[in-house]
Amino acid sequence: MSVTVRPIADDDVDGAIECLRSYGFHLLGGRLADPDFPEDAILTVRNRIVHADFSERCWIAEREGRILGFCDWAWIDRDAGIAKTNLITVLPEARSLGVGSLLQRRRMAEMREQGARELHTWSDSPEAIRWYITRFGYREVGRVPLRHSLHRFTWQDRELWGIHRGFRDREELAHLVANLIPEND
């Protein structure tokens, strides 16, 4: 029973949204809104709206028809070959299966295939920062204040908005950069 990674399809969107909820997103409206959102949760929306179109540059990981995680990415500057990761999330019960690594390798391969030379990622999790550095060759280039955003997720004619629940004990993000083209090229 191996995990496979493939582009997201129509039938996968609800599973991807389930992964978002497990990551701490409060989804606003619709049949998948979070009815058990805790009253004492922190909700922060600062500076911007982030749009993620699931029909573009989005991958899911599944096993036996169950979506275990998903990721996506975007361009910062396509002409300069600079890309960024947007989201990567894996269901808690699948975090020991290597799902995150499979998803990260696939999106990095797609970025290279489309001409990306440099990849930027931001993380507030010490474990994730170590993971990016040790497994994928990132280096930390600085820290920035943590700014949560209002997120707009779309898939064809569907639209869903969400707010990350926030973290009470984290105030900054590590800014990580990876070279996608080997230095010999």
N, C-alpha and C positions, 0 to 999 in steps of 0.2 A: 504494500500500500504506500506508494511513493507520492510525494507532493509534486504537482506540476504547476508551472507558471505559464500564463498565456494572457493575451490582451483581453480586457474586459468585454463582455457581451451584454445584450439586453437583459437576459435573465440573471445577471450577476449583480446588478445595482443594489438590490435589497441586501445581499450578503456584504457588499462593500460598506453599506451604511451601518450594518450591524458592527463591523470592525471599527468604524468611526465612533460609535457609541461606547465601545469598550475602551477607547482611547481617552474618553472624557469629554466628548462633544455633547452639548445639549442641542438637539435638533428642534427647530422651531416649526410647528405646524405639521400637517400631513399625518398619515397613519403611522409613521415611525417616530413621532415626537416622543421625547422621554417623559412619561407621566410621573416617574418617581424621582424627578430632579430634586435633590435635597435643598431644603429651605435655607440652610446656612452655607451653601456653595458660593464660591466667589465667581462672579461673572465679570469679565473685563473685555471691553472692546475699545481699542485705541488705534487711531491713526488711519485705518484703511479697511477696505473690503477685499478679501482674497477670493478669486474665482477659480474653481477647479472644474474643468469640463471632463467628465469621466470618459468621453468618447475620444479624447486625445491624450496620448502619452501616459496611459494608465494600465497597470498590470494587476492581475489577481493571482493568488496562489490558492490551489484547492486540492483536496484529497477526497476521493469517493463522492464527488459532487458537492462537497461542503466548502464554502469559501473560508479560508483560514486567515487571509490577510490581503492587503492591496497596497500599492504605491503609485505615485505619479510624479511628474517632473515638469519643468517649464523652462523656457529660455529667459535669461536675463538680457543677453545681447547676441542674437543669432549670428549676425555678421562677424562678430569677434569670437564666436565659438564658446560663449560663456553660458552655462546652464545652471539650474538650481534644482534641488530636491524640494518638493512641496510637502507631501505626506508619505509616511510609511507607517502602517499599523497592522498588528498581528493579534488575533484573538488570544487572550491569556492562556487558554488551554493548549495553544499551538506554539508557544514561545520556546519550547525546548526542541523543536523539530527542524530547526534551520530554515524556517520559512522566511524570516527577515533577510537572511543572507542570499537566498535564492532570488527574492524580489530585488534586492539592491544590485546584485550582479546583473540581472536582466535589464534593469533600467539604465545602469551604467553602459552596458553593451549597446543599448538603443541610442543613448546619447552619442557614443563614439560613431555609430553607424550614420547618424545624422549630422556629424561634423563638429560636435562639441569637443573642445580641447581642455576646458577647465570647468570644474564642478564645485558649486558652493552649497553648503549645508549649514543649518543652524540647529543647535540642540541645547536643551536645558538639563538633560539627564546625564549625570556622570557616567553611568553604565553605557549609554548610547554613544557618548563622546569617545570612550575607550574603544568601543566596538568599531566605530568609523575609522579611528586612527590605526588600530591593530589589524583589522581585516581588510581595509580598503585603501590604505595609504594616504589618508587625509593628514593634514597638519593644521593645528589651531593657529589662526592669524589674529585673533582678538576676541573681545567680549563686547556685547551690546545689551542695552536694557531689554528686558522681556516685555514685548508688546503683543498682547493677544489681539486677534482680529475677528471681525465678523466674516464668516465663510459662506460663499454661495457655491453650491454643488449643482451641476447640471448634467443631464443625460438626455440628449435629443429634446423631447418636449417636457421632460420632468425637471423640476427645480426644487431644491431644498436648501434652507438656510440653517446655519449652526453657529453656536458660540462655544469656544472651548471653556471648560469649567474652571480652568486656571489652577495654579499651584500655590499654596500658601507659603511654601518654604523656598521658592525660587524667584530670583529677581533679575537674572541675566541669562543670556544665551551665549554659548560658545560659537564663534564663526569659524567654520572649518572649510578648507579648500583641498581639493584633490586634482592632480593632473590626470587627464584621461588619455593623453598621448605619451607614450614612453619617451624619455629624454633622448634616446638614440635616434628618433625619427626627425 
